[in-house]
Amino acid sequence: METPAQRDAALAVFDIDGVVADVRHRLKYLDKRPKDWARFFAAADRDPVLPEGVELALRNAAEHVLVWVTGRPEHLRPATDAWLRRAGLPAELLFMRPSTDRRPAKDFKAGLLSRLARESSIAIVVDDDPEVVTKLRKLGHPVQLADWVPHSSTLQTAQEREGRT
């Protein structure tokens, strides 16, 4: 049962890909034509851990309610949940992109954060996508750019133009 302090705790909102999960080994499936989305997503459970992101997430989880907001499609929930648990991260609050939602990541995440902010205060948002960071900052959210892995143009296209991750 949740205590009043837990219900009132601020949220620490984290993205997954490029923040705690290293997707670089999967980008080869998106660099070719046609893009192989099935293989790209099928390899998600083999993403290496990004230690900087995991450490930051665990530090924030000690003081806030950790929430995952990812552009990964809903059908990846079992693999994502298992991956988070193997990485030693809490996986209870995982918000994923509905399978039919192809909006840019910045729009999908801004809408979701707007709903979350109506229920709880947001202490921090951590994302690797510069366009997401820019939009969320403009909306007044406390955002930190996850810059420990260079942001790939392939991933940028998948997130912002194709609305796939």
N, C-alpha and C positions, 0 to 999 in steps of 0.2 A: 504494500500500500504506500502511496506517495505521501510524503509529509508536506505541510504548507510551504516550507522553505523550498522544497523541490519544485512544487507547482509554480512558485513565484520566481524561480531562478531564471536569469537571463540565458539566452541561447547563444551557443557558439556554432555557427553554421559553416560547414566545410564541404567543398567539392571533393570528389574522389580522384578522377583521372587528372594526372599532372600535379596533384597535391599530395596524396598519400600512395597512389598507385602509378607506377611508371609504365605508360602505354607505348613507349617508343618502339618496342619490339613488334607491336601490332600495326604500326603505321604503314608498313610495306603493303598491306592489303588495300590501303586507300590510295596509294601512290600510282596504282596502275589503272588502266581502263579496260573493261568496266571495273568499278570498285567492287571488292569482294567483302561486302558488309557481313555476310554470314561468318566468314573466317575471322574477320576483325573482332566481332562480338564473341565468337566461340573461344578465342584466346584470352578473354578478359580474366579468367580464373588463374592465369599464369603470370599476371603482371607482377614484377618485382615491387617490393616495398620501397617507398621513398622515405628514408629515415628522418629527414628534416620535417616532413609533413606529419609523420606519425608522432614524433616527439611533440610538435606544436599541438596536435589534436589531443594528445593525452594530457598535456599541461592545461589546456583549456577545459577538458572534461573534468578536471579536478575542481574547477570553480563554477562551471556552467553546465547546462544541459547540452550535450553534443548532438547536433542534428546534421545529417548528411543530405545535401541537395545536389543531385547529380543529373546530368543530361542523359545518362545511360537509359536505354528503353526498359520499360517495366518487365519485359520477358527475361531480363538479366537479374532479376531480384534474387533468385536462389544462389546463383554464382557470386553475386556481389555480397550478399549476406555472409556466405561461407568465407569469402576472401577477407572481409573485414574481421571476422572472428579469428581466422588463422593469423592475421596481422596483430592480434591482441587489442583490437579496437571494438568499442561498443557498437552494436548494429541495430539497436531497438528502434531508433527514429531515422528511417531511411525513406526519403522522398525521391521518386524516380519519374522520368518523363513517360507520360502515357504513350503507348505504341503508335497512336495516330497523330501525335503532336510533332509537327515539323517546324515550329517557330525557332528563330535563332535562340541560342542558349541565353543570351542576355535578356530576351523577352520572357522566356519560360521561367528563368530564375527570378527575375524581378517580380513577376506575378505571384510566384510561390512565396517569396519573401514578404510581399505585401500582406498576404494572408497570415503568415506566421507572426508578423509584427503586430497584427491586431490582437493576438492572443498573449504574446510575451515580448519582453524587450530583447533586443538583439545586441549582444556584447561585441561580437566580431563575426565577420564573414571572410572566409579564406577561399580564393579561387585563383586559378592559373590563367584564365582567359582575360586578356587586357580589356576586351570590349565589355565583358560582364562587370569587371571591376569599375570601369568608367561609368557605366550606367547605374550601378548600385550606389556609387559615391554621389552621383548627381541626385539620386533619390534620398540621400541623407543617411545611408547605412555605413557603419564603420567597417571598412573593407581593407583587407591586406592582400596584396598580390603575392601569390606563391611563385617565386622566381628562382627556385632552386634547380629547375630543369628548364632549359631554353624552350620557349613556346614554339611549336612547329606550325608552319603555314598549312600543312596537311590537316592537322588537328583543328586549326582555326577555321578552315573551310568546312570541315565536318560539323563543327559546333555552330557557326554563325550563318553559313549559307545553306547548308543541307539539313540542319536541325536534327542531327542523328546521334549526337553524343554530348 
